């Protein structure tokens, strides 16, 4: 089974030795994504809700580049620098799913890349 690299200019380019996403078989693995400006590569630090929206929009672009959408997501991992922001992230996150919600883990991390407030990674399936 081979792997296919997913790339889009509508989401931040990797800042290290990884890809935005990888497709293996019918599985899509999306790397952790933060609210990074596409041109300056600087963190967009606003409110936790706005950062979450930016991240979810970027992930939507990655899903689209893989030929799928949010309905294909089966697992999400959310990293927060402050677990007290959980409720605010949920408000934004939940609006991106129209049918069933995926499985999910949410953890507080001491520090995220570029000192982001939120980082999200996802796994999705290509349904036939």
Order of alpha helices (4+ residues) and beta strands (2+ residues): beta-beta-beta-alpha-beta-alpha-beta-beta
